[in-house]
Every structure is written in structure tokens, then in C-alpha cells.
Amino acid sequence: MDRARLPLNALRAFEAAARHLNFTRAAIELRVSQGAVSHQIAALEERLGLALFRRLPRGLALTDEGRALVPALADAFDRIGATLDLYADGRLREALNVGVIGTFAAGWLLPRLPAFERACPHIDLRLMTNNNRVDLAGEGLDFAIRFGDGAWHGTHAEPILEAPLSPLCNPGIAGRLADPSMLVRETLLRSYRSDEWPRWFEAAGISCPTLRGPVFDSSLAMVAAAHIGVGVALTPPSMFAHDLIAGRLIQPFAIEAVTGTYWLTRLMSRRDTAAMRAFRTWLMAEAGT
């Protein structure tokens, strides 16, 4: 079919009528007459050489051919609408898809989003949080912000900032922790990285006890458990500064252990876009790297 002569008005009329199964309601939505909708759909059926609706005594029903056409049209119109939305401010807003580990998103990135919007108003930033397990290609991400040692296969990784770990707990538990050795009496909440508590106890000069506390795949969930008194979390205090300032959480000891870094990662095969370069420049400036 000649794309230059696609009957777009008729396709729009059909898509609206298919959703409502009613020409009158479709006409109201499209702000045309019911006769115009009926005429456009009849013309489309004639052009295709098949019926899209069955006209029933009390309404409409889609034929098999009409039912097959609906999802393709709905998807096409949604994509056109999303693209037009990028021009809402009179200029093109370039989309940027970024996956972010939840702890970094809540504790560092989200409070800075207004500053990013002011610095880069032309970027339509789309954030997808995760628990550090991410598929850059499969999820269609331009970047992923992750925690670890920076060694991910096929990935370019640039350090953003270090985030040393230290125990955090609620005020009730903190009140009975006179020194680090007393942690052995508490429930120690753990992430899936089994070396974190041993490395912290090593930094404290104490033998690590047998670890039996709950295991979490999210520091946000682990800290939420610490907040209600389930146990003591080992997590970056810098990501929970608001809770520490408000006194909802306590960092009972200044001892910290460096077990990883936050990294800005992208596929080595991913070509830079203007939006990617702008985001990276802003992010690194904010982090002071």
C-alpha cells in the first residue's frame, strides 16, 4: 500500500470505533459527525476489500480481520503520540533510558532531579530502578548505574562515587551498642553479597560472628527492616542521610568498609547520543568526579 496515500483519518476512525464498538461515541471522541465516522470506515473497508465490523441490530462487532488490525493501529498511534509529546516545549526532547539501583536512586539521584531538569530541559529522562541485576540490551537502556567492582562483561564502566558501608539501626537498638563487639548479640541484616559483614568486622578488628540474619536483595528493604527494629543493616550511610539527620536511623560506629563503588555503565557497543553525553557530564559534575 502506498504510504503517501494511507487513509489516516479512516484508520483513526476505525481505531476509535473499535474501542467503543459504537460509531456515535467514536464521533464524539474525534469531534466529527457520526456520519463522517461511518463514511470513513466504509471507505476503508472498500479499499481493503473486506469487512472490519459486523453491523448488528444492537451495535457493532469486530470481524476477525478487524480484530487483527486493532492492536497494530493502537500501537502505531501510541508511538506517534509519544513522539509528538517530545516536542511539547517547542523543541525536541531526546529520550534517555537509565536503569538505577534503587538505593542510589532514592538516596542520591532523586533529590537532584530538579537540578538535572534545569540543566538539561531537552532530555526526557526515564528511570527504571532495579536491585543491581540489569540487562542493558534486553531492557533497552542507554545507561545503568550499578554498585560493584566495575567488572561487567561487554560493559564500559566509569566510577561515580564510593559508598563505604557501615551499620545502621534504629535508636532503640543503637542504645544498647556501646562498642562494635556488641553487634554479635544483634540480628545482622544481610545483602546477597556475602563478604560485606566479614569485611566490616575485619575493619573493626573483630572476628565476624556466624551470620544468620535475613538476606535482602535491596538495601532499601533492608534499611526499612532496620528502621522497625528487625536488626542492624550494613549499608552506605551516605545514601540514607535524610534518615540519619532526622534521627530515624543511627550510625552507631564511625567504622566503614569499602566493598564497592557506584558506576555509570553502558554497553561498549552503544554509540553515544547527545542526551547520553549531557547526562554523563551533569552526573559526574554533581558527584565531583
PAZAPA-4460 file (N, C-alpha, C; in steps of 0.05 Angstrom, whole numbers, plus 32768, in hexadecimal, padded with zeros to 4 digits):
% residues 289
    n_x    n_y    n_z   ca_x   ca_y   ca_z    c_x    c_y    c_z   seq   type   mol
   8011   7FE8   8000   8000   8000   8000   8012   8019   8000     1      M     A
   800B   802D   7FF0   801A   8046   7FEE   8018   8055   8008     2      D     A
   802E   8058   8016   802E   8066   8030   8025   8083   802D     3      R     A
   802C   808F   8016   8024   80AB   8012   8006   80AF   8010     4      A     A
   7FF8   8099   800B   7FDB   809B   8008   7FCC   808B   801D     5      R     A
   7FD9   8085   8034   7FCB   8077   8049   7FB4   8087   8053     6      L     A
   7F9D   807B   8056   7F85   8089   805F   7F86   808D   807E     7      P     A
   7F96   80A0   8087   7F9B   80A2   80A4   7F81   80A9   80B3     8      L     A
   7F71   80BB   80A8   7F58   80C2   80B6   7F46   80AA   80B9     9      N     A
   7F45   8099   80A4   7F34   8081   80A5   7F3F   806D   80B9    10      A     A
   7F5A   806B   80BA   7F66   8058   80CE   7F60   8062   80EA    11      L     A
   7F62   807C   80EE   7F5C   8087   8109   7F3F   8082   8110    12      R     A
   7F2D   8086   80FD   7F11   8081   8102   7F0C   8064   8109    13      A     A
   7F19   8053   80FA   7F15   8036   8100   7F20   802F   811C    14      F     A
   7F37   8039   8123   7F43   8032   813D   7F31   803C   8154    15      E     A
   7F25   8054   8151   7F13   805E   8166   7EFA   804E   8167    16      A     A
   7EEE   8048   8150   7ED6   8038   814F   7EDA   801C   815A    17      A     A
   7EF2   8011   8155   7EF8   7FF6   815F   7EFA   7FF6   817D    18      A     A
   7F04   800B   8189   7F06   800D   81A7   7EEA   8010   81B3    19      R     A
   7EDA   8020   81A7   7EBF   8026   81B2   7EAA   8012   81A8    20      H     A
   7EAF   8005   8191   7E9B   7FF5   8183   7E81   8005   8180    21      L     A
   7E86   801E   8178   7E6F   8030   8175   7E78   8048   8164    22      N     A
   7E6B   804D   814D   7E73   8063   813C   7E6E   807E   8149    23      F     A
   7E58   8080   8158   7E51   809A   8164   7E66   80A2   8179    24      T     A
   7E6E   8090   818B   7E82   8097   819F   7E9D   809C   8192    25      R     A
   7EA3   808E   817D   7EBC   8094   816E   7EBB   80B0   8162    26      A     A
   7EA4   80B7   8158   7EA1   80D2   814C   7EA5   80E8   8161    27      A     A
   7E9A   80E3   8179   7E9C   80F7   818E   7EBA   80FA   8196    28      I     A
   7EC8   80E4   8198   7EE5   80E5   819F   7EF5   80F4   818A    29      E     A
   7EEE   80EF   8170   7EFD   80FB   815B   7EF3   8116   8153    30      L     A
   7EDD   811F   815F   7ED0   8139   8159   7EC9   813C   813C    31      R     A
   7EBC   8127   8132   7EB1   8128   8117   7E95   811C   8119    32      V     A
   7E87   811C   8103   7E6C   8111   8103   7E6C   80F3   8102    33      S     A
   7E56   80E7   810B   7E54   80CA   810A   7E54   80C1   80ED    34      Q     A
   7E49   80D1   80DB   7E49   80CA   80BF   7E65   80CA   80B3    35      G     A
   7E76   80DC   80BD   7E91   80DD   80B3   7EA1   80C4   80BA    36      A     A
   7E9D   80BB   80D3   7EAA   80A3   80DC   7EA1   808B   80CC    37      V     A
   7E87   8089   80C8   7E7C   8073   80B8   7E86   8073   809C    38      S     A
   7E88   808B   8090   7E91   808D   8074   7EAF   8086   8072    39      H     A
   7EBF   808F   8086   7EDC   8089   8085   7EE1   806B   8087    40      Q     A
   7ED2   805E   8099   7ED6   8041   809D   7ECD   8032   8085    41      I     A
   7EB6   803A   8079   7EAD   802D   8061   7EC1   802F   804A    42      A     A
   7ECD   8047   8048   7EE2   804C   8033   7EFA   803A   8038    43      A     A
   7F02   8037   8052   7F19   8026   8059   7F13   8009   8052    44      L     A
   7EFB   8000   8058   7EF3   7FE4   8052   7EF4   7FDF   8034    45      E     A
   7EEA   7FF3   8025   7EEA   7FF1   8008   7F07   7FEF   7FFD    46      E     A
   7F18   8000   8008   7F34   8000   7FFF   7F42   7FE5   8005    47      R     A
   7F3C   7FDA   801D   7F49   7FC1   8025   7F3B   7FA9   8018    48      L     A
   7F22   7FAC   8010   7F14   7F96   8003   7F0A   7F82   8017    49      G     A
   7F04   7F8B   802F   7EFA   7F79   8044   7EEB   7F89   8059    50      L     A
   7EDB   7F7B   8068   7ECB   7F87   807E   7EDB   7F87   8098    51      A     A
   7EDB   7F9E   80A5   7EE8   7FA0   80BF   7ED5   7F9E   80D7    52      L     A
   7EBC   7FA4   80D2   7EA7   7FA2   80E6   7E90   7F91   80DB    53      F     A
   7E82   7F84   80EE   7E68   7F79   80E8   7E53   7F8C   80F4    54      R     A
   7E41   7F96   80E3   7E2C   7FA8   80ED   7E16   7F97   80F9    55      R     A
   7E12   7F99   8113   7DFE   7F89   8121   7DE6   7F9B   8127    56      L     A
   7DCF   7F8E   812D   7DB7   7F9E   8134   7DBC   7FB1   814B    57      P     A
   7DCD   7FA9   815E   7DD2   7FBA   8176   7DEF   7FC0   8179    58      R     A
   7DFC   7FC9   8164   7E18   7FD1   8167   7E2A   7FC5   8152    59      G     A
   7E44   7FC4   8159   7E58   7FBB   8147   7E68   7FA4   8153    60      L     A
   7E73   7F94   8141   7E86   7F7F   814A   7E9D   7F7E   8135    61      A     A
   7EB5   7F7B   813F   7ECC   7F79   812D   7ECC   7F5F   811E    62      L     A
   7ED3   7F5F   8105   7ED9   7F47   80F7   7EF5   7F3D   80FF    63      T     A
   7EFC   7F25   80F7   7F17   7F1B   80FD   7F2C   7F2E   80F1    64      D     A
   7F27   7F38   80D9   7F3A   7F4A   80CC   7F3C   7F65   80DB    65      E     A
   7F25   7F6F   80E4   7F26   7F87   80F4   7F34   7F84   810E    66      G     A
   7F2F   7F6D   811B   7F3C   7F68   8135   7F5B   7F66   8132    67      R     A
   7F64   7F5C   811C   7F81   7F59   8117   7F8D   7F75   8112    68      A     A
   7F7E   7F87   8107   7F89   7FA2   8100   7F8B   7FB4   8119    69      L     A
   7F7A   7FB0   812D   7F79   7FC2   8144   7F93   7FC5   8152    70      V     A
   7FA1   7FB0   815B   7FBA   7FB4   816B   7FCF   7FC2   815B    71      P     A
   7FD2   7FBD   8141   7FE6   7FCA   8131   7FE0   7FE8   8130    72      A     A
   7FC8   7FF0   812C   7FC1   800C   812B   7FC4   801A   8146    73      L     A
   7FBC   800C   815B   7FBE   8018   8176   7FDB   801D   817D    74      A     A
   7FEC   800A   8176   8009   800D   817C   8014   8024   816B    75      D     A
   800D   8025   8152   8017   803B   8140   800F   8056   814A    76      A     A
   7FF6   805A   8151   7FEC   8074   815A   7FF9   807B   8175    77      F     A
   7FFD   8067   8187   800B   806D   81A0   8028   8076   819B    78      D     A
   8035   806A   8189   8051   8071   8183   8052   808D   8176    79      R     A
   803F   8093   8165   803E   80AE   8159   803A   80C3   816F    80      I     A
   8027   80BD   8181   8021   80CF   8197   8038   80D3   81A9    81      G     A
   8047   80BE   81B0   805E   80C0   81C1   8074   80D1   81B4    82      A     A
   8077   80CE   8199   808B   80DD   818B   8083   80FB   818A    83      T     A
   806A   8101   8186   8061   811C   8185   8064   812A   81A0    84      L     A
   8061   811A   81B6   8064   8125   81D1   8080   812F   81D5    85      D     A
   8094   8124   81C7   80AF   812E   81CA   80B3   814A   81C0    86      L     A
   809F   8154   81B1   80A1   816F   81A6   8090   8183   81B6    87      Y     A
   8087   817B   81CE   8073   818A   81DD   807C   81A6   81E3    88      A     A
   8096   81AB   81E7   80A1   81C5   81EE   80AB   81D5   81D7    89      D     A
   80A3   81CD   81BF   80AC   81DB   81A7   80C7   81D3   819D    90      G     A
   80D3   81BE   81A9   80EC   81B3   81A0   80EC   8195   81A6    91      R     A
   80FE   8187   8198   80FF   816A   819C   810B   8163   81B6    92      L     A
   80FD   8153   81C6   8108   8148   81DF   8111   812C   81D9    93      R     A
   812B   8127   81DC   8137   810D   81D6   8133   80FA   81ED    94      E     A
   8129   80E2   81E8   8124   80CF   81FD   813E   80C2   8206    95      A     A
   8141   80BD   8220   8158   80B0   822B   814F   809C   8240    96      L     A
   8155   8082   823B   814C   806D   824D   8163   8065   825F    97      N     A
   815F   8068   8279   8174   8062   828D   816A   804F   82A2    98      V     A
   8178   8038   82A5   8172   8026   82BB   8182   802E   82D3    99      G     A
   8176   802D   82EA   8184   8037   8302   817F   8024   8319   100      V     A
   8194   801C   8327   8190   800C   833F   817F   801D   8353   101      I     A
   816C   8010   8360   8158   801F   8370   8164   8030   8386   102      G     A
   8179   8027   8393   8185   8036   83A9   8191   8050   839F   103      T     A
   819F   804F   8388   81AA   8067   837D   8194   807A   8373   104      F     A
   8180   806F   8367   8169   8080   835D   815D   808F   8374   105      A     A
   8155   8081   838A   8147   808E   83A0   815A   80A1   83B0   106      A     A
   8173   8098   83B4   8184   80A7   83C6   8195   80BC   83BA   107      G     A
   8198   80BB   839F   81AA   80CF   8392   819E   80DC   837A   108      W     A
   8193   80CD   8368   818A   80D8   834E   8170   80E7   8350   109      L     A
   815C   80DC   835D   8141   80E9   835D   8142   8105   8369   110      L     A
   8150   8109   837F   8150   8125   8389   815D   8139   8376   111      P     A
   816D   812F   8363   817B   8141   8350   816C   8144   8335   112      R     A
   8156   8136   8331   8148   8137   8318   813F   8153   8310   113      L     A
   8135   8164   8323   812F   817F   831B   8146   818E   830F   114      P     A
   815E   818A   831A   8176   8197   8310   817C   818C   82F4   115      A     A
   8178   8172   82EF   817C   8167   82D5   8169   8173   82C1   116      F     A
   8150   8175   82C8   813C   8181   82B6   8143   819D   82AE   117      E     A
   814D   81AC   82C1   8155   81C8   82BB   816E   81C8   82A8   118      R     A
   8180   81B6   82AD   8199   81B5   829D   8194   81A9   8281   119      A     A
   8182   8196   827F   817E   8188   8266   8160   8186   825F   120      C     A
   8153   819C   825B   8136   819C   8256   812E   818D   823C   121      P     A
   8141   8188   822B   813B   817C   8211   813C   815D   8213   122      H     A
   8142   8152   822B   8144   8135   822E   812B   812A   823C   123      I     A
   811F   8117   8231   8108   8109   823D   8113   80F0   824B   124      D     A
   811A   80F4   8265   8127   80DF   8275   8113   80CA   827E   125      L     A
   8119   80B1   8279   8108   809B   8281   8118   8088   8292   126      R     A
   8110   8086   82AC   811F   8076   82BF   8111   805C   82C5   127      L     A
   8121   8047   82C6   8117   802C   82CD   8128   8022   82E3   128      M     A
   811D   801E   82FB   812C   8015   8312   812F   7FF7   8312   129      T     A
   8145   7FEE   831E   814A   7FD1   831F   815A   7FCB   8338   130      N     A
   8160   7FB2   833D   816F   7FA9   8354   818C   7FA1   834C   131      N     A
   8196   7FAF   8338   81B2   7FAB   832E   81B4   7F95   831A   132      N     A
   819F   7F87   8314   819F   7F73   82FF   8191   7F80   82E7   133      R     A
   81A0   7F84   82D2   8195   7F93   82BB   819F   7F88   82A1   134      V     A
   818E   7F8A   828C   8195   7F81   8271   8193   7F9A   825F   135      D     A
   81AA   7FA7   825A   81AA   7FBF   824B   819D   7FBC   8230   136      L     A
   81A4   7FA7   8222   8199   7FA3   8207   817C   7F9B   8208   137      A     A
   8176   7F88   8218   815B   7F7D   821A   8146   7F92   8223   138      G     A
   814F   7FA4   8234   813D   7FB8   823F   813E   7FD3   8230   139      E     A
   814E   7FD3   821B   814F   7FEB   820A   815A   8004   8218   140      G     A
   816E   7FFF   822A   8179   8015   823A   8191   8023   822D   141      L     A
   8192   803D   822F   81AA   804C   8226   81C0   804A   823A   142      D     A
   81B8   804C   8254   81CB   804A   826A   81BF   8038   8280   143      F     A
   81D0   802D   8291   81C7   8022   82AA   81DB   802A   82C0   144      A     A
   81D0   8034   82D6   81E1   803B   82ED   81E0   8023   8300   145      I     A
   81F9   8017   8305   81FB   7FFE   8314   820F   8001   832A   146      R     A
   820E   7FED   833C   8221   7FED   8353   8232   7FD4   8350   147      F     A
   824C   7FD7   8353   825E   7FBF   8352   827A   7FC7   834C   148      G     A
   8288   7FB5   833E   82A5   7FBA   8339   82A9   7FC4   831C   149      D     A
   8294   7FC9   830D   8297   7FD4   82F2   829D   7FC0   82DD   150      G     A
   829E   7FA6   82E4   82A5   7F91   82D0   828C   7F83   82C7   151      A     A
   8280   7F8E   82B2   8268   7F81   82A6   826F   7F7C   8288   152      W     A
   826B   7F64   827F   8274   7F5B   8265   8266   7F6D   824F   153      H     A
   8276   7F76   823C   826B   7F85   8225   8261   7FA0   822D   154      G     A
   8269   7FAA   8244   825F   7FC3   824E   8275   7FD7   8254   155      T     A
   8271   7FF0   824C   8283   8005   8254   8278   8011   826E   156      H     A
   828A   8012   8283   8282   801B   829D   8294   8033   82A6   157      A     A
   8287   8048   82AF   8295   8060   82B9   828D   8065   82D6   158      E     A
   82A0   8068   82E8   8298   806B   8304   828A   8086   8309   159      P     A
   8275   8085   831A   8267   809D   8321   8270   80A6   833D   160      I     A
   826C   8094   8351   8275   809A   836C   8277   8081   837C   161      L     A
   8288   8081   8390   828A   806B   83A3   8273   806E   83B7   162      E     A
   826B   8058   83C2   8256   8057   83D6   825D   8043   83EC   163      A     A
   826F   804B   83FF   8277   8038   8414   825F   802F   8424   164      P     A
   8260   8017   842E   824A   800B   843E   8250   800E   845C   165      L     A
   823A   8012   846B   823C   8014   8488   8221   800A   8493   166      S     A
   8221   8000   84AC   8207   7FF7   84B8   81F4   800E   84BC   167      P     A
   81DB   800A   84B6   81C6   801D   84BC   81B0   800E   84CB   168      L     A
   81A4   801B   84DE   818E   800E   84EE   817C   8024   84F9   169      C     A
   8166   801B   8505   8154   802F   8511   815F   8037   852C   170      N     A
   8154   804D   8537   815F   8058   8551   815E   8044   8568   171      P     A
   8149   8032   8568   8147   801F   857E   815E   800B   857E   172      G     A
   8165   8001   8567   817C   7FEE   8566   8196   7FFD   856A   173      I     A
   8198   8015   855F   81B1   8025   8563   81B7   8029   8580   174      A     A
   81A2   802C   8591   81A6   8032   85AD   81B4   801B   85BC   175      G     A
   81B4   8003   85B1   81C1   7FED   85BF   81DB   7FE4   85B2   176      R     A
   81E5   7FF5   85A0   81FE   7FEF   8592   8214   8002   859C   177      L     A
   8221   7FF9   85B2   8236   800A   85BD   8250   8009   85AD   178      A     A
   8255   7FF2   85A0   826D   7FEF   858F   8267   7FDA   857A   179      D     A
   8278   7FD9   8565   8272   7FC7   854E   826F   7FA9   8556   180      P     A
   827D   7FA0   856B   827B   7F84   8573   825F   7F7C   857B   181      S     A
   824F   7F90   8583   8234   7F89   858C   8221   7F83   8574   182      M     A
   822A   7F88   855C   821A   7F81   8544   8215   7F62   8543   183      L     A
   8227   7F53   854E   8224   7F36   854C   820B   7F2C   855A   184      V     A
   81FE   7F3C   856B   81E6   7F35   8578   81CD   7F3D   8568   185      R     A
   81D1   7F4C   8553   81BA   7F56   8543   81B6   7F46   852A   186      E     A
   819E   7F49   851F   8198   7F3D   8505   81A5   7F4F   84EF   187      T     A
   81B6   7F43   84E0   81C5   7F52   84CB   81B7   7F4D   84B0   188      L     A
   81AB   7F62   84A6   819D   7F60   848C   81B2   7F60   8476   189      L     A
   81AD   7F4F   8461   81C1   7F4B   844D   81B7   7F50   8431   190      R     A
   81C9   7F58   841F   81C3   7F58   8403   81CC   7F3D   83F7   191      S     A
   81C8   7F3A   83DD   81D1   7F21   83D0   81EF   7F20   83CC   192      Y     A
   81FD   7F36   83D3   821B   7F36   83D1   8225   7F2C   83EC   193      R     A
   822E   7F14   83ED   8234   7F07   8406   824D   7F11   8413   194      S     A
   825E   7F21   8405   8277   7F2A   8411   8274   7F44   8421   195      D     A
   825D   7F51   8420   825B   7F6C   842B   825F   7F6D   8449   196      E     A
   8250   7F5D   8459   8254   7F5E   8476   8270   7F54   847E   197      W     A
   827A   7F3F   8472   8296   7F37   8479   82AA   7F4D   8474   198      P     A
   82A7   7F5C   845F   82BA   7F72   8459   82B6   7F89   846D   199      R     A
   829E   7F8E   8475   829A   7FA3   8489   82A6   7F9B   84A4   200      W     A
   82A1   7F82   84AD   82AD   7F79   84C6   82CB   7F79   84C5   201      F     A
   82D6   7F72   84AD   82F3   7F74   84AA   82FD   7F90   84AE   202      E     A
   82EF   7FA4   84A3   82F6   7FC0   84A6   82F4   7FC8   84C3   203      A     A
   82E1   7FBC   84D2   82DE   7FC2   84EE   82F1   7FB3   8500   204      A     A
   8300   7FA0   84F5   8313   7F91   8504   8306   7F7C   8516   205      G     A
   82EF   7F72   850D   82E0   7F5E   851C   82DA   7F46   850B   206      I     A
   82DA   7F2E   8516   82D2   7F17   8507   82B5   7F18   8500   207      S     A
   82AF   7F11   84E7   8293   7F12   84DF   8284   7EFA   84EA   208      C     A
   826C   7EFF   84F7   825D   7EE8   8501   824F   7ED9   84EB   209      P     A
   8244   7EC2   84F1   8234   7EB3   84DE   821C   7EC4   84D7   210      T     A
   8217   7EC8   84BD   8202   7ED9   84B4   81E8   7EC9   84AF   211      L     A
   81D3   7ED1   84BC   81B9   7EC2   84BA   81A2   7ED5   84B4   212      R     A
   81A7   7EEF   84B0   8191   7F01   84AC   8184   7EFE   8490   213      G     A
   816D   7F0B   848C   8160   7F0A   8472   8171   7F15   845C   214      P     A
   816E   7F0B   8444   817D   7F14   842C   816A   7F24   841A   215      V     A
   8173   7F3B   8411   8162   7F4D   8400   8170   7F52   83E5   216      F     A
   815F   7F55   83D1   816B   7F5C   83B7   8169   7F7A   83B2   217      D     A
   8161   7F89   83C6   815E   7FA6   83C3   8167   7FB4   83DD   218      S     A
   8179   7FC7   83DB   8180   7FD6   83F3   8169   7FE6   83FE   219      S     A
   8158   7FEF   83ED   8140   7FFE   83F6   812F   7FED   8408   220      L     A
   812A   7FD4   8400   811A   7FC2   8411   8129   7FBC   842A   221      A     A
   8143   7FB8   8429   8153   7FB1   8440   8152   7FC8   8455   222      M     A
   8155   7FE0   844B   8154   7FF7   845D   8138   7FFB   8468   223      V     A
   8124   7FF6   8459   8108   7FF7   8463   8105   7FE4   847A   224      A     A
   8111   7FCC   8478   8110   7FB8   848D   811F   7FC2   84A6   225      A     A
   8136   7FCE   84A1   8146   7FD9   84B7   8136   7FEF   84C6   226      A     A
   8128   7FFF   84B6   8119   8015   84C2   8104   800C   84D6   227      H     A
   80F7   7FF5   84D0   80E3   7FEB   84E2   80EE   7FD8   84F7   228      I     A
   8108   7FD5   84F8   8115   7FC6   850E   8119   7FA9   8509   229      G     A
   8118   7FA0   84EF   811D   7F84   84E9   813A   7F7D   84EF   230      V     A
   814C   7F8F   84EA   8168   7F8A   84EE   8179   7FA2   84E6   231      G     A
   8193   7F9C   84E1   81A6   7FB1   84D9   81AD   7FAD   84BC   232      V     A
   81AA   7FC2   84AC   81B1   7FC1   8490   81CE   7FCA   848B   233      A     A
   81DA   7FBF   8477   81F5   7FC8   846E   81F1   7FD4   8453   234      L     A
   81F4   7FEF   8451   81ED   7FFD   8438   81FB   8018   8437   235      T     A
   81FC   8025   8421   820A   803F   841F   81FA   8055   842E   236      P     A
   8206   8060   8444   81F8   8076   8452   81F3   808E   8440   237      P     A
   8204   8093   842C   8200   80AA   841A   81E6   80A8   840A   238      S     A
   81DB   8090   8407   81C2   808D   83F8   81AA   8090   8409   239      M     A
   81AE   8093   8424   8197   8095   8436   819B   80AD   8449   240      F     A
   81A7   80C3   843D   81AD   80DA   844D   8195   80E7   8459   241      A     A
   817E   80E8   844B   8166   80F4   8455   815C   80E6   846E   242      H     A
   815D   80CB   846E   8154   80BB   8485   8167   80BF   849D   243      D     A
   8181   80C2   8497   8194   80C6   84AC   8191   80E2   84B9   244      L     A
   818D   80F6   84A8   8189   8111   84B2   8170   8113   84C2   245      I     A
   815B   8105   84B9   8141   8106   84C8   8141   80F5   84E1   246      A     A
   8156   80E4   84E5   8157   80D3   84FC   8147   80BA   84FA   247      G     A
   813D   80B4   84E2   812E   809B   84DF   8141   8083   84DE   248      R     A
   8159   8088   84D5   816E   8074   84D5   8187   807F   84E4   249      L     A
   8197   806D   84EF   81AF   8075   84FD   81C6   8065   84F1   250      I     A
   81DC   8073   84ED   81F5   8066   84E5   8206   8064   84FF   251      Q     A
   8205   804D   850D   8211   804C   8528   822F   804D   8528   252      P     A
   823C   8046   8512   8259   8046   8511   8263   8054   84F7   253      F     A
   8279   8061   84F9   8284   806F   84E2   8294   805D   84CF   254      A     A
   8298   8044   84D8   82A8   8031   84C8   8299   802B   84AE   255      I     A
   82A7   802C   8498   829B   8026   847E   82AD   8012   846E   256      E     A
   82A0   8004   845C   82AE   7FF1   844A   82A7   7FF7   842E   257      A     A
   82BB   7FFA   841D   82B7   7FFF   8400   82B5   7FE4   83F2   258      V     A
   829E   7FDE   83E8   829A   7FC4   83DA   8293   7FC8   83BD   259      T     A
   8290   7FE0   83B4   8289   7FE5   8398   8285   8002   8393   260      G     A
   827E   8008   837A   827B   8024   8371   8261   8025   8360   261      T     A
   8255   803C   835F   823F   8040   834C   824B   8048   8331   262      Y     A
   8242   803A   831B   824D   803E   8301   8237   8046   82ED   263      W     A
   823F   8056   82DA   822E   805C   82C3   8236   8049   82AD   264      L     A
   8225   8038   82A4   822C   8023   8291   821B   8025   8278   265      T     A
   8226   801C   8262   8218   801A   8248   8225   8004   8238   266      R     A
   8217   7FFA   8225   8222   7FE6   8214   8239   7FF2   8203   267      L     A
   824E   7FE3   8200   8264   7FEC   81EF   825B   7FF1   81D3   268      M     A
   8247   7FE2   81CA   823D   7FE5   81AF   822A   7FFC   81AB   269      S     A
   8222   8009   81C2   820F   801F   81C0   821C   8039   81B8   270      R     A
   8212   8045   81A3   821D   805E   8199   8211   8075   81AA   271      R     A
   8223   8088   81B1   821A   809F   81C1   8206   80B0   81B1   272      D     A
   81F2   80BA   81C0   81E0   80CE   81B5   81E5   80E8   81C3   273      T     A
   81D9   80FE   81B9   81DC   8118   81C7   81D1   8116   81E3   274      A     A
   81BA   8108   81E6   81AE   8106   8201   81C0   80F6   8214   275      A     A
   81CD   80E1   820A   81DF   80D1   821B   81F7   80E2   8224   276      M     A
   8202   80F2   8211   8218   8103   8219   8210   8118   822D   277      R     A
   81F9   8124   822A   81F0   8138   823C   81EB   812D   8258   278      A     A
   81DE   8115   8259   81D9   8109   8273   81F3   8101   8281   279      F     A
   8205   80F6   8273   821F   80EE   827F   822D   8106   828A   280      R     A
   822E   811C   827A   823C   8134   8283   822F   813F   829D   281      T     A
   8215   8140   829D   8207   814A   82B5   820B   8138   82CD   282      W     A
   8209   811E   82C9   820C   810B   82DF   8227   810D   82EC   283      L     A
   823C   810D   82DB   8257   810E   82E6   825D   8128   82F4   284      M     A
   8252   813E   82E9   8255   8158   82F7   8248   8158   8312   285      A     A
   8230   814C   8314   8222   814B   832D   8231   8139   8341   286      E     A
   823D   8124   8337   824B   8111   8349   8267   811C   8350   287      A     A
   8270   8130   8341   828A   813B   8347   82A1   812A   833D   288      G     A
   829C   811A   8328   82B1   8109   831D   82BC   8114   8303   289      T     A
***
